[in-house]
Amino acid sequence: METLKEIHIKHTRGLLDLIVLQFLNSKPMHGYQIIIEIRKTFGIYFGPSTIYPLLNSLENGGFLKSKWEINGGRPRKVYELTAMGKNLLKLTEDSLNFICRTLRKETM
Amino acid sequence: METLKEIHIKHTRGLLDLIVLQFLNSKPMHGYQIIIEIRKTFGIYFGPSTIYPLLNSLENGGFLKSKWEINGGRPRKVYELTAMGKNLLKLTEDSLNFICRTLRKETM
């Protein structure tokens, strides 16, 4: 049987784009910071092989922009939301809210 | 750019197990009813090639049980939740609620 942990990992993975967009909406961050923040907030470790391709794909889509900064003595790519990224975040939140609201109605 | 529709389809697909469990928690249904109900509630058509494998996998996992009923003149497999299914539904809802709550805190 699926455990709560497995279910939780699956849903968090499914909403990872939304999570990353929300983190970056609060402040610009580099990839490793995002990994740490997800582990701290959701108790789940998604490694570089998950997070970096997601950041690349969001940047290629025009939702993020990045610049190199020297951080703790080494260069790191720092990401922030573009206007399109903010728009995507809004759409994504609306969609999730709609589903959550609809499911709540369904259970009443 | 991803449209709202695409985002919405992706999230609904990601939460399809939760949606099916909630529908079946309200009343036993056959597969085609579930397809109709999802389209009516979420405005998205997931066909038999998505829904039937999901129902099979939930039944094989012990979360659903089924029986054949004659319905509109033809035999249909009607599904309902098992005790394990109700438990899975609870865990899945808890996980989604946790993510939704955490994301809301994150935006404040």
Backbone of each chain as ProteinMPNN parsed JSONL, in Angstrom:
{"seq_chain_A": "METLKEIHIKHTRGLLDLIVLQFLNSKPMHGYQIIIEIRKTFGIYFGPSTIYPLLNSLENGGFLKSKWEINGGRPRKVYELTAMGKNLLKLTEDSLNFICRTLRKETM", "coords_chain_A": {"N_chain_A": [[0.836, -1.211, 0.0], [0.388, 2.25, -0.715], [2.26, 4.618, 1.094], [1.76, 7.435, 3.332], [3.941, 9.104, 3.037], [4.888, 8.42, 0.446], [2.692, 9.211, -1.131], [2.648, 11.903, -0.56], [5.147, 12.72, -1.579], [4.697, 12.216, -4.284], [2.606, 14.057, -4.91], [3.85, 16.468, -4.26], [5.923, 16.442, -6.1], [4.396, 16.609, -8.431], [3.528, 19.197, -8.24], [5.727, 20.729, -8.409], [6.647, 22.698, -10.172], [4.959, 24.842, -9.611], [5.685, 25.273, -6.923], [8.402, 26.032, -7.132], [8.121, 28.367, -8.669], [6.694, 29.947, -6.847], [8.522, 30.185, -4.7], [10.561, 31.633, -6.003], [9.183, 33.895, -6.56], [9.061, 35.178, -4.163], [11.706, 35.865, -3.613], [14.805, 36.286, -5.502], [16.71, 33.344, -6.198], [19.352, 30.873, -6.035], [19.895, 27.619, -7.573], [20.65, 25.62, -5.657], [19.852, 26.744, -3.244], [17.091, 26.63, -3.605], [16.642, 23.881, -3.587], [17.326, 23.314, -0.902], [15.399, 24.844, 0.388], [12.99, 23.641, -0.385], [13.31, 21.171, 0.842], [13.288, 21.993, 3.491], [10.753, 23.154, 3.763], [8.85, 21.285, 2.795], [9.761, 18.874, 3.637], [10.93, 17.08, 1.923], [13.472, 15.755, -0.14], [14.427, 16.897, -3.158], [16.732, 16.402, -5.595], [19.574, 17.906, -7.441], [19.309, 16.745, -10.012], [16.633, 16.748, -10.461], [15.798, 19.396, -9.949], [17.453, 21.217, -11.41], [17.034, 20.654, -14.248], [14.312, 21.42, -14.316], [14.459, 24.165, -13.691], [15.965, 25.004, -15.932], [14.133, 24.431, -17.975], [12.021, 26.113, -17.335], [13.321, 28.526, -17.625], [14.017, 28.448, -20.358], [11.48, 28.548, -21.406], [10.881, 31.163, -20.971], [9.96, 32.013, -18.538], [11.559, 32.37, -16.376], [14.47, 34.344, -15.577], [18.063, 34.475, -15.508], [21.073, 35.276, -13.717], [24.676, 35.321, -13.326], [26.157, 35.146, -10.15], [28.621, 35.875, -7.662], [28.911, 33.828, -4.956], [29.349, 32.903, -1.769], [32.017, 32.588, -2.497], [32.003, 31.197, -4.9], [30.88, 31.029, -8.336], [27.416, 31.329, -8.943], [24.336, 30.558, -10.505], [21.747, 32.752, -10.414], [18.306, 32.833, -10.12], [15.354, 34.555, -11.243], [11.838, 35.509, -11.371], [10.279, 36.258, -14.503], [8.061, 38.653, -16.15], [6.295, 37.053, -17.584], [6.647, 34.746, -16.126], [5.496, 35.46, -13.674], [2.892, 35.705, -14.489], [2.402, 33.051, -15.286], [2.613, 31.823, -12.79], [0.377, 32.921, -11.5], [-1.72, 31.844, -13.098], [-1.289, 29.134, -12.61], [-1.696, 28.934, -9.859], [-4.397, 29.673, -9.782], [-5.52, 27.511, -11.135], [-4.895, 25.356, -9.425], [-6.239, 26.184, -7.11], [-8.857, 26.138, -8.059], [-9.21, 23.367, -8.464], [-8.831, 22.395, -5.833], [-10.948, 23.704, -4.485], [-13.144, 22.643, -5.885], [-12.922, 19.924, -5.304], [-13.358, 20.018, -2.573], [-16.026, 20.842, -2.471], [-17.163, 18.601, -3.616], [-16.905, 16.71, -1.609], [-18.755, 17.447, 0.231]], "CA_chain_A": [[0.0, 0.0, 0.0], [1.114, 3.525, -0.72], [2.317, 5.285, 2.393], [1.537, 8.879, 3.28], [5.17, 9.702, 2.505], [4.918, 8.244, -1.01], [1.631, 10.059, -1.696], [3.086, 13.275, -0.371], [6.223, 12.946, -2.55], [4.095, 12.238, -5.619], [1.898, 15.328, -5.11], [4.816, 17.566, -4.244], [6.599, 16.387, -7.406], [3.448, 17.082, -9.437], [3.314, 20.642, -8.097], [7.053, 21.297, -8.213], [6.789, 23.949, -10.936], [4.277, 25.867, -8.818], [6.483, 25.525, -5.721], [9.599, 26.78, -7.542], [7.687, 29.717, -9.063], [6.335, 30.71, -5.64], [9.76, 30.528, -3.989], [11.272, 32.678, -6.74], [8.37, 35.108, -6.503], [9.362, 35.865, -2.904], [13.033, 36.458, -3.792], [15.677, 35.538, -6.415], [17.455, 32.292, -5.502], [20.071, 29.937, -6.9], [19.321, 26.269, -7.563], [20.894, 24.876, -4.422], [18.963, 27.344, -2.236], [15.738, 26.12, -3.854], [16.648, 22.495, -3.097], [17.318, 23.4, 0.559], [14.128, 25.44, 0.809], [11.95, 22.616, -0.569], [13.492, 20.168, 1.892], [12.902, 22.598, 4.759], [9.325, 23.472, 3.786], [7.982, 20.128, 2.523], [10.347, 17.658, 4.211], [11.291, 16.15, 0.847], [14.676, 16.148, -0.86], [14.537, 16.752, -4.611], [18.124, 16.733, -5.873], [19.899, 18.693, -8.624], [18.854, 16.111, -11.262], [15.22, 17.132, -10.629], [15.564, 20.842, -9.897], [18.133, 21.976, -12.459], [16.292, 20.595, -15.525], [13.08, 22.206, -14.198], [14.854, 25.58, -13.819], [16.31, 25.221, -17.347], [12.966, 24.42, -18.849], [11.271, 27.341, -17.049], [14.06, 29.645, -18.225], [13.851, 28.354, -21.815], [10.113, 28.961, -21.713], [10.754, 32.602, -20.778], [9.3, 32.276, -17.255], [12.628, 32.781, -15.452], [15.746, 34.789, -16.131], [19.12, 34.176, -14.539], [22.38, 35.913, -13.899], [25.702, 34.721, -12.487], [26.622, 35.941, -9.014], [29.595, 35.189, -6.812], [28.114, 33.528, -3.775], [30.184, 31.991, -0.978], [33.292, 32.367, -3.176], [31.912, 30.532, -6.205], [29.801, 31.587, -9.168], [26.151, 30.585, -8.963], [23.302, 31.132, -11.356], [20.626, 33.175, -9.583], [17.096, 32.909, -10.946], [14.19, 35.307, -10.787], [10.68, 35.429, -12.251], [9.992, 37.292, -15.492], [6.636, 39.005, -16.155], [5.595, 35.836, -18.013], [6.695, 33.816, -15.002], [4.492, 35.885, -12.695], [1.619, 35.348, -15.106], [2.274, 31.588, -15.17], [2.355, 31.532, -11.375], [-1.02, 33.268, -11.249], [-2.568, 30.836, -13.766], [-1.083, 27.852, -11.954], [-2.4, 29.025, -8.577], [-5.838, 29.654, -10.06], [-5.894, 26.15, -11.499], [-4.849, 24.525, -8.222], [-7.332, 26.614, -6.24], [-10.108, 25.628, -8.624], [-9.294, 21.93, -8.184], [-9.018, 22.226, -4.382], [-12.319, 24.129, -4.153], [-14.097, 21.695, -6.479], [-12.854, 18.674, -4.534], [-14.001, 20.249, -1.268], [-17.478, 20.813, -2.707], [-17.487, 17.202, -3.928], [-16.968, 15.879, -0.39], [-19.838, 17.869, 1.115]], "C_chain_A": [[0.867, 1.255, 0.0], [1.129, 4.114, 0.685], [2.042, 6.768, 2.21], [2.737, 9.583, 2.662], [5.209, 9.617, 0.978], [3.896, 9.141, -1.708], [2.079, 11.508, -1.696], [4.199, 13.635, -1.372], [5.635, 13.087, -3.951], [3.404, 13.58, -5.89], [2.856, 16.504, -5.152], [5.552, 17.618, -5.58], [5.69, 16.95, -8.499], [3.268, 18.594, -9.403], [4.634, 21.402, -8.007], [7.241, 22.603, -8.987], [6.141, 25.109, -10.171], [5.108, 26.259, -7.592], [7.698, 26.387, -6.055], [9.221, 28.214, -7.933], [7.352, 30.548, -7.831], [7.566, 31.113, -4.844], [10.436, 31.711, -4.671], [10.479, 33.979, -6.789], [8.661, 35.895, -5.226], [10.743, 36.521, -2.951], [13.839, 35.658, -4.827], [16.499, 34.516, -5.625], [18.286, 31.509, -6.515], [19.561, 28.522, -6.637], [19.468, 25.54, -6.236], [20.031, 25.414, -3.285], [17.542, 26.793, -2.364], [15.613, 24.694, -3.318], [16.528, 22.467, -1.569], [15.946, 23.847, 1.071], [12.981, 24.422, 0.683], [12.069, 21.566, 0.538], [12.996, 20.704, 3.226], [11.377, 22.734, 4.854], [8.459, 22.219, 3.677], [8.548, 18.823, 3.072], [10.755, 16.635, 3.161], [12.525, 16.67, 0.132], [14.52, 15.855, -2.347], [15.916, 17.261, -4.996], [18.303, 17.571, -7.132], [19.351, 18.078, -9.92], [17.364, 16.352, -11.497], [15.091, 18.645, -10.807], [16.224, 21.591, -11.056], [17.443, 21.867, -13.823], [14.991, 21.405, -15.487], [13.388, 23.701, -14.352], [15.207, 25.913, -15.271], [15.069, 25.33, -18.207], [12.102, 25.664, -18.596], [11.979, 28.557, -17.642], [13.916, 29.638, -19.751], [12.459, 28.78, -22.258], [9.885, 30.458, -21.522], [10.123, 32.984, -19.436], [10.295, 32.719, -16.179], [13.735, 33.446, -16.248], [16.806, 34.587, -15.06], [20.309, 35.083, -14.781], [23.372, 35.253, -12.943], [26.06, 35.673, -11.354], [27.674, 35.147, -8.257], [28.991, 35.055, -5.426], [28.886, 32.502, -2.962], [31.457, 31.628, -1.723], [33.204, 31.648, -4.507], [30.738, 31.094, -7.008], [28.568, 30.697, -9.129], [25.158, 31.327, -9.834], [22.104, 31.468, -10.475], [19.408, 33.434, -10.476], [16.083, 33.872, -10.362], [13.059, 35.196, -11.81], [10.685, 36.556, -13.273], [8.506, 37.666, -15.362], [5.81, 37.791, -16.589], [5.554, 34.797, -16.901], [5.649, 34.152, -13.952], [3.087, 35.526, -13.187], [1.359, 33.847, -14.992], [1.95, 31.188, -13.738], [0.884, 31.775, -11.033], [-1.974, 32.222, -11.842], [-2.509, 29.508, -13.03], [-1.791, 27.824, -10.6], [-3.905, 28.955, -8.774], [-6.311, 28.235, -10.335], [-5.935, 25.252, -10.262], [-5.982, 24.891, -7.267], [-8.675, 26.096, -6.731], [-10.282, 24.147, -8.279], [-9.558, 21.689, -6.698], [-10.446, 22.578, -3.978], [-13.336, 23.107, -4.642], [-14.109, 20.39, -5.683], [-13.514, 18.852, -3.181], [-15.519, 20.213, -1.408], [-17.953, 19.366, -2.878], [-17.676, 16.374, -2.661], [-18.134, 16.276, 0.523], [-21.152, 17.171, 0.753]], "O_chain_A": [[1.925, 1.308, 0.627], [0.112, 4.102, 1.379], [2.081, 7.293, 1.097], [2.593, 10.521, 1.879], [5.517, 10.595, 0.298], [4.188, 9.75, -2.737], [1.919, 12.236, -2.676], [4.192, 14.726, -1.943], [6.029, 13.971, -4.711], [3.583, 14.172, -6.954], [2.706, 17.418, -5.963], [5.78, 18.695, -6.13], [6.147, 17.674, -9.383], [2.902, 19.205, -10.407], [4.67, 22.56, -7.588], [7.919, 23.513, -8.511], [6.693, 26.207, -10.094], [5.218, 27.44, -7.265], [7.992, 27.354, -5.353], [9.917, 29.162, -7.571], [7.69, 31.73, -7.775], [7.656, 32.243, -4.364], [10.835, 32.672, -4.014], [11.045, 35.045, -7.032], [8.528, 37.118, -5.198], [10.936, 37.603, -2.398], [13.581, 34.468, -5.01], [16.933, 34.797, -4.508], [17.967, 31.483, -7.704], [18.897, 28.255, -5.635], [18.522, 24.919, -5.75], [19.536, 24.647, -2.458], [16.876, 26.525, -1.365], [14.62, 24.341, -2.682], [15.738, 21.705, -1.012], [15.414, 23.308, 2.041], [12.108, 24.356, 1.549], [11.066, 21.126, 1.101], [12.367, 19.984, 4.001], [10.787, 22.461, 5.9], [7.454, 22.094, 4.376], [7.899, 17.781, 2.986], [10.909, 15.454, 3.471], [12.628, 17.859, -0.17], [14.485, 14.693, -2.752], [16.238, 18.424, -4.752], [17.333, 17.909, -7.81], [18.968, 18.812, -10.832], [16.883, 16.178, -12.617], [14.375, 19.12, -11.689], [15.622, 22.503, -11.623], [17.278, 22.882, -14.499], [14.603, 22.005, -16.49], [12.673, 24.418, -15.052], [14.811, 26.958, -15.789], [14.965, 26.21, -19.062], [11.518, 26.211, -19.531], [11.335, 29.498, -18.104], [13.717, 30.686, -20.365], [12.282, 29.31, -23.355], [8.82, 30.971, -21.867], [9.789, 34.149, -19.22], [9.919, 33.361, -15.198], [13.925, 33.163, -17.431], [16.504, 34.534, -13.868], [20.526, 35.587, -15.883], [22.994, 34.706, -11.907], [26.245, 36.87, -11.577], [27.634, 33.917, -8.21], [28.608, 36.045, -4.802], [29.065, 31.365, -3.399], [31.939, 30.501, -1.612], [34.218, 31.496, -5.188], [29.747, 31.567, -6.45], [28.659, 29.477, -9.263], [25.145, 32.557, -9.891], [21.511, 30.58, -9.862], [19.489, 34.168, -11.461], [15.96, 33.997, -9.144], [13.287, 34.837, -12.965], [11.055, 37.685, -12.95], [7.782, 37.072, -14.564], [4.746, 37.53, -16.027], [4.575, 34.067, -16.745], [4.995, 33.265, -13.405], [2.224, 35.105, -12.417], [0.257, 33.419, -14.651], [1.111, 30.318, -13.503], [0.236, 30.96, -10.376], [-2.909, 31.773, -11.179], [-3.524, 28.838, -12.844], [-2.408, 26.824, -10.235], [-4.607, 28.268, -8.033], [-7.355, 27.805, -9.843], [-6.881, 24.488, -10.068], [-6.614, 24.011, -6.683], [-9.52, 25.671, -5.944], [-11.357, 23.722, -7.855], [-10.409, 20.873, -6.342], [-11.082, 21.844, -3.221], [-14.268, 22.747, -3.922], [-15.169, 19.822, -5.42], [-14.166, 17.932, -2.688], [-16.215, 19.632, -0.575], [-18.995, 18.969, -2.357], [-18.494, 15.455, -2.627], [-18.47, 15.555, 1.462], [-22.175, 17.408, 1.397]]}, "seq_chain_B": "METLKEIHIKHTRGLLDLIVLQFLNSKPMHGYQIIIEIRKTFGIYFGPSTIYPLLNSLENGGFLKSKWEINGGRPRKVYELTAMGKNLLKLTEDSLNFICRTLRKETM", "coords_chain_B": {"N_chain_B": [[4.004, 29.466, -24.846], [2.688, 27.987, -21.877], [-0.767, 27.432, -21.665], [-3.638, 28.405, -19.662], [-5.464, 26.34, -19.806], [-3.827, 24.11, -20.471], [-2.205, 23.961, -18.185], [-4.129, 23.489, -16.28], [-5.139, 21.011, -17.138], [-2.866, 19.456, -16.722], [-2.512, 19.578, -13.896], [-4.958, 18.506, -13.055], [-4.738, 15.948, -14.122], [-2.599, 15.063, -12.577], [-3.796, 14.824, -10.137], [-5.639, 12.898, -10.418], [-6.067, 10.378, -9.261], [-6.883, 11.046, -6.681], [-9.226, 12.464, -7.307], [-10.832, 10.459, -8.494], [-11.07, 8.686, -6.321], [-12.503, 10.334, -4.545], [-14.922, 10.763, -5.94], [-15.896, 8.118, -5.983], [-16.182, 7.73, -3.325], [-18.446, 9.127, -2.716], [-20.484, 7.758, -4.047], [-20.985, 4.409, -5.422], [-19.734, 3.794, -8.712], [-19.67, 3.222, -12.294], [-17.015, 2.889, -14.774], [-17.472, 4.536, -17.068], [-19.313, 6.396, -16.138], [-17.686, 7.781, -14.344], [-15.876, 8.999, -16.078], [-17.623, 10.769, -17.409], [-18.432, 12.322, -15.257], [-16.066, 13.568, -14.43], [-15.573, 15.135, -16.656], [-17.781, 16.813, -16.519], [-17.407, 18.099, -14.049], [-14.767, 19.14, -14.024], [-14.348, 20.066, -16.546], [-12.752, 18.725, -18.328], [-11.863, 16.176, -20.593], [-11.005, 13.007, -19.845], [-10.225, 10.037, -21.287], [-11.28, 6.502, -21.731], [-8.8, 5.167, -21.953], [-7.209, 6.395, -20.121], [-8.676, 6.351, -17.707], [-9.604, 3.665, -17.209], [-7.218, 2.014, -16.835], [-6.315, 3.29, -14.49], [-8.389, 2.721, -12.679], [-8.157, -0.086, -12.644], [-5.599, -0.34, -11.514], [-5.977, 0.812, -9.002], [-7.829, -1.002, -8.025], [-6.344, -3.398, -8.06], [-4.497, -2.718, -6.138], [-6.021, -2.939, -3.911], [-7.657, -0.909, -3.108], [-10.051, -0.364, -4.269], [-13.135, -2.148, -4.852], [-14.992, -4.229, -7.126], [-18.074, -4.949, -8.819], [-20.092, -6.754, -11.206], [-22.776, -5.209, -12.869], [-26.017, -5.068, -14.384], [-26.716, -2.554, -16.559], [-28.471, -0.123, -18.087], [-29.12, -2.106, -19.944], [-26.724, -3.405, -20.529], [-23.844, -5.226, -19.305], [-21.94, -3.772, -16.718], [-18.969, -2.872, -14.989], [-19.057, -2.029, -11.693], [-17.642, 0.176, -9.447], [-16.505, 0.46, -6.049], [-15.275, 2.083, -3.035], [-12.919, 0.434, -0.907], [-12.19, -0.316, 2.589], [-9.465, 0.176, 2.832], [-9.235, 1.868, 0.658], [-10.694, 4.086, 1.498], [-9.06, 4.912, 3.512], [-6.74, 5.523, 2.03], [-7.764, 7.666, 0.558], [-8.164, 9.559, 2.589], [-5.472, 9.968, 3.457], [-4.414, 10.999, 1.096], [-5.895, 13.328, 0.73], [-5.075, 14.713, 3.027], [-2.377, 15.118, 2.406], [-2.547, 16.753, 0.112], [-3.895, 18.946, 1.189], [-1.982, 19.813, 3.03], [0.066, 20.669, 1.293], [-1.277, 22.71, -0.126], [-1.896, 24.503, 1.975], [0.7, 25.122, 2.888], [1.792, 26.351, 0.632], [0.165, 28.582, 0.503], [0.918, 29.925, 2.841], [3.52, 30.495, 2.129], [3.214, 32.478, 0.223], [2.472, 34.673, 1.63]], "CA_chain_B": [[3.712, 29.51, -23.411], [1.609, 27.118, -21.404], [-2.028, 28.124, -21.448], [-4.336, 27.997, -18.443], [-6.068, 25.028, -20.082], [-2.786, 23.083, -20.37], [-1.816, 23.865, -16.773], [-5.258, 22.9, -15.59], [-5.165, 19.589, -17.502], [-1.722, 18.8, -16.085], [-2.785, 19.411, -12.463], [-6.077, 17.581, -12.882], [-4.174, 14.617, -14.363], [-1.75, 14.714, -11.441], [-4.632, 14.559, -8.96], [-6.735, 12.059, -10.901], [-6.364, 9.305, -8.299], [-7.663, 11.677, -5.621], [-10.546, 12.798, -7.861], [-11.588, 9.201, -8.642], [-11.394, 8.196, -4.97], [-13.553, 11.166, -3.963], [-16.177, 10.451, -6.626], [-16.367, 6.797, -5.552], [-16.542, 7.822, -1.912], [-19.82, 9.639, -2.626], [-21.35, 6.636, -4.436], [-20.377, 3.481, -6.383], [-19.926, 4.233, -10.096], [-18.896, 2.488, -13.29], [-15.959, 3.691, -15.377], [-17.951, 5.555, -17.984], [-19.889, 7.452, -15.28], [-16.58, 8.57, -13.794], [-15.386, 9.829, -17.19], [-18.627, 11.823, -17.61], [-18.442, 13.18, -14.063], [-14.848, 14.398, -14.475], [-15.755, 16.153, -17.693], [-18.78, 17.772, -16.049], [-16.917, 18.844, -12.891], [-13.498, 19.837, -14.264], [-14.302, 20.544, -17.92], [-11.683, 18.04, -19.054], [-12.194, 14.811, -20.964], [-10.026, 11.916, -19.769], [-10.917, 8.91, -21.899], [-11.12, 5.159, -21.16], [-7.391, 4.731, -21.904], [-6.649, 6.951, -18.881], [-9.462, 6.028, -16.5], [-9.688, 2.235, -16.904], [-5.989, 1.539, -16.174], [-6.258, 3.825, -13.127], [-9.327, 1.921, -11.873], [-7.525, -1.407, -12.458], [-4.46, -0.288, -10.604], [-6.524, 1.032, -7.659], [-8.46, -2.263, -7.592], [-5.255, -4.345, -7.763], [-3.88, -2.287, -4.875], [-6.939, -3.227, -2.796], [-8.331, 0.333, -2.697], [-11.406, -0.439, -4.822], [-13.642, -3.462, -5.265], [-15.959, -4.027, -8.203], [-18.968, -6.059, -9.188], [-20.791, -6.529, -12.464], [-24.2, -4.914, -12.784], [-26.651, -4.788, -15.678], [-26.928, -1.12, -16.463], [-28.856, 0.283, -19.445], [-29.154, -3.277, -20.824], [-25.432, -4.084, -20.723], [-23.105, -5.42, -18.048], [-20.883, -2.8, -16.432], [-18.259, -3.097, -13.741], [-19.306, -0.904, -10.797], [-16.564, 0.237, -8.454], [-16.677, 1.228, -4.809], [-14.087, 2.135, -2.173], [-12.744, -0.484, 0.228], [-11.71, 0.388, 3.789], [-8.13, 0.682, 2.47], [-9.445, 2.985, -0.258], [-11.1, 5.254, 2.303], [-7.836, 5.315, 4.198], [-5.897, 6.182, 1.019], [-8.386, 8.96, 0.261], [-7.855, 10.433, 3.729], [-4.045, 10.311, 3.389], [-4.189, 11.803, -0.101], [-6.45, 14.655, 1.026], [-4.183, 15.356, 3.999], [-1.164, 15.532, 1.715], [-2.873, 17.898, -0.744], [-4.195, 20.08, 2.071], [-0.715, 20.302, 3.567], [0.765, 21.412, 0.238], [-2.038, 23.948, -0.386], [-1.7, 25.399, 3.13], [2.096, 25.567, 2.916], [1.986, 27.293, -0.467], [-0.499, 29.837, 0.866], [1.792, 30.608, 3.807], [4.707, 30.93, 1.389], [2.93, 33.69, -0.561], [2.134, 35.818, 2.496]], "C_chain_B": [[2.569, 28.57, -23.048], [0.342, 27.944, -21.223], [-2.638, 27.632, -20.141], [-4.912, 26.6, -18.603], [-5.032, 23.908, -19.899], [-2.366, 22.855, -18.915], [-2.889, 23.115, -15.992], [-5.358, 21.397, -15.873], [-4.048, 18.85, -16.769], [-1.993, 18.555, -14.593], [-3.918, 18.417, -12.212], [-5.589, 16.146, -13.084], [-3.355, 14.155, -13.15], [-2.557, 14.33, -10.205], [-5.77, 13.605, -9.286], [-7.081, 10.935, -9.926], [-7.226, 9.85, -7.155], [-9.095, 11.966, -6.087], [-11.417, 11.545, -7.961], [-11.988, 8.651, -7.275], [-12.529, 9.008, -4.354], [-14.906, 10.905, -4.607], [-16.749, 9.14, -6.077], [-16.71, 6.783, -4.064], [-17.977, 8.342, -1.748], [-20.822, 8.565, -3.038], [-20.605, 5.698, -5.383], [-20.69, 3.927, -7.811], [-19.209, 3.272, -11.036], [-17.987, 3.465, -14.031], [-16.468, 4.835, -16.234], [-18.597, 6.718, -17.226], [-18.807, 8.374, -14.75], [-16.025, 9.517, -14.855], [-16.311, 11.036, -17.411], [-18.56, 12.854, -16.473], [-17.21, 14.096, -14.039], [-15.01, 15.5, -15.517], [-16.7, 17.244, -17.212], [-18.185, 18.688, -14.969], [-15.697, 19.697, -13.223], [-13.359, 20.358, -15.691], [-13.217, 19.886, -18.759], [-12.109, 16.609, -19.358], [-10.972, 13.908, -20.814], [-10.74, 10.658, -20.235], [-10.666, 7.583, -21.194], [-9.651, 4.745, -21.035], [-6.655, 5.343, -20.714], [-7.358, 6.378, -17.654], [-9.454, 4.532, -16.186], [-8.398, 1.68, -16.296], [-5.864, 2.037, -14.732], [-7.175, 3.027, -12.196], [-8.742, 0.533, -11.608], [-6.432, -1.357, -11.418], [-4.939, -0.025, -9.171], [-7.188, -0.246, -7.129], [-7.385, -3.294, -7.223], [-4.548, -4.004, -6.456], [-4.774, -2.528, -3.664], [-7.713, -1.999, -2.333], [-9.766, 0.399, -3.208], [-11.807, -1.909, -4.914], [-14.734, -3.206, -6.29], [-16.907, -5.212, -8.27], [-19.683, -5.695, -10.482], [-22.249, -6.227, -12.19], [-24.738, -4.7, -14.189], [-27.184, -3.366, -15.613], [-27.239, -0.626, -17.868], [-28.771, -0.892, -20.411], [-27.823, -3.971, -21.057], [-24.675, -4.192, -19.418], [-22.015, -4.365, -17.898], [-20.27, -3.118, -15.081], [-18.458, -1.855, -12.867], [-18.289, -0.95, -9.656], [-17.029, 0.923, -7.181], [-15.399, 1.173, -3.982], [-14.093, 0.985, -1.173], [-12.333, 0.345, 1.45], [-10.317, 0.971, 3.514], [-8.237, 1.891, 1.535], [-9.832, 4.249, 0.488], [-9.892, 5.822, 3.042], [-6.903, 6.068, 3.231], [-6.443, 7.571, 0.682], [-8.04, 9.984, 1.34], [-6.394, 10.916, 3.665], [-3.77, 11.268, 2.236], [-4.713, 13.224, 0.11], [-5.548, 15.418, 1.996], [-2.945, 15.913, 3.314], [-1.435, 16.776, 0.86], [-3.159, 19.14, 0.101], [-2.922, 20.683, 2.649], [0.011, 21.163, 2.536], [0.066, 22.743, -0.022], [-1.82, 24.959, 0.736], [-0.301, 25.982, 3.122], [2.344, 26.594, 1.822], [1.32, 28.622, -0.147], [0.338, 30.633, 1.862], [2.974, 31.244, 3.089], [4.463, 32.258, 0.678], [2.658, 34.907, 0.324], [3.383, 36.596, 2.874]], "O_chain_B": [[1.619, 28.388, -23.81], [0.393, 29.046, -20.677], [-2.234, 26.61, -19.585], [-4.867, 25.782, -17.685], [-5.31, 22.893, -19.262], [-2.195, 21.719, -18.473], [-2.604, 22.243, -15.171], [-5.628, 20.606, -14.969], [-4.257, 17.751, -16.255], [-1.737, 17.464, -14.084], [-3.856, 17.601, -11.293], [-5.962, 15.241, -12.336], [-3.419, 12.99, -12.756], [-2.073, 13.605, -9.335], [-6.744, 13.507, -8.539], [-8.25, 10.578, -9.777], [-8.175, 9.2, -6.717], [-10.054, 11.74, -5.349], [-12.584, 11.557, -7.569], [-13.119, 8.202, -7.093], [-13.418, 8.447, -3.714], [-15.923, 10.831, -3.916], [-17.933, 9.06, -5.748], [-17.448, 5.912, -3.603], [-18.642, 8.034, -0.759], [-21.896, 8.466, -2.446], [-19.688, 6.133, -6.079], [-21.798, 4.388, -8.085], [-18.263, 2.592, -10.64], [-18.148, 4.682, -13.944], [-15.972, 5.958, -16.15], [-18.452, 7.877, -17.615], [-18.98, 9.592, -14.708], [-15.741, 10.682, -14.576], [-15.851, 12.166, -17.578], [-18.623, 14.064, -16.691], [-17.312, 15.266, -13.668], [-14.632, 16.649, -15.289], [-16.475, 18.431, -17.448], [-18.425, 19.896, -14.97], [-15.591, 20.837, -12.77], [-12.371, 21.016, -16.017], [-12.809, 20.428, -19.786], [-12.647, 15.915, -18.495], [-10.012, 14.032, -21.574], [-11.745, 10.257, -19.648], [-9.944, 7.524, -20.199], [-9.296, 4.037, -20.092], [-5.587, 4.86, -20.337], [-6.715, 5.973, -16.686], [-9.313, 4.153, -15.023], [-8.471, 0.934, -15.32], [-5.377, 1.318, -13.859], [-6.796, 2.697, -11.072], [-8.818, 0.029, -10.487], [-6.346, -2.222, -10.546], [-4.375, -0.573, -8.225], [-7.119, -0.537, -5.935], [-7.495, -3.978, -6.205], [-4.059, -4.89, -5.754], [-4.345, -2.346, -2.524], [-8.358, -2.033, -1.285], [-10.598, 1.122, -2.659], [-10.962, -2.796, -5.037], [-15.327, -2.128, -6.334], [-16.586, -6.32, -7.84], [-19.861, -4.523, -10.817], [-22.889, -6.898, -11.38], [-24.03, -4.22, -15.074], [-27.984, -3.017, -14.745], [-26.385, -0.694, -18.751], [-28.394, -0.713, -21.569], [-27.779, -5.013, -21.71], [-24.837, -3.359, -18.525], [-21.262, -4.098, -18.835], [-20.947, -3.569, -14.157], [-18.071, -0.754, -13.258], [-18.108, -1.974, -8.998], [-17.841, 1.848, -7.22], [-14.543, 0.317, -4.204], [-15.145, 0.609, -0.654], [-12.151, 1.559, 1.352], [-10.019, 2.1, 3.904], [-7.431, 2.818, 1.611], [-9.368, 5.342, 0.165], [-9.73, 7.035, 3.176], [-6.35, 7.113, 3.576], [-5.684, 8.53, 0.539], [-7.674, 11.122, 1.044], [-6.117, 12.107, 3.8], [-3.001, 12.22, 2.371], [-4.067, 14.198, -0.276], [-5.289, 16.608, 1.817], [-2.513, 17.03, 3.597], [-0.659, 17.732, 0.878], [-2.721, 20.243, -0.229], [-2.79, 21.903, 2.75], [0.507, 22.244, 2.854], [0.718, 23.781, -0.127], [-1.586, 26.138, 0.474], [-0.121, 27.183, 3.322], [3.024, 27.595, 2.05], [1.852, 29.679, -0.488], [0.457, 31.853, 1.752], [3.377, 32.368, 3.39], [5.378, 33.07, 0.54], [2.618, 36.036, -0.164], [3.297, 37.589, 3.596]]}, "name": "protein", "num_of_chains": 2, "seq": "METLKEIHIKHTRGLLDLIVLQFLNSKPMHGYQIIIEIRKTFGIYFGPSTIYPLLNSLENGGFLKSKWEINGGRPRKVYELTAMGKNLLKLTEDSLNFICRTLRKETMMETLKEIHIKHTRGLLDLIVLQFLNSKPMHGYQIIIEIRKTFGIYFGPSTIYPLLNSLENGGFLKSKWEINGGRPRKVYELTAMGKNLLKLTEDSLNFICRTLRKETM"}
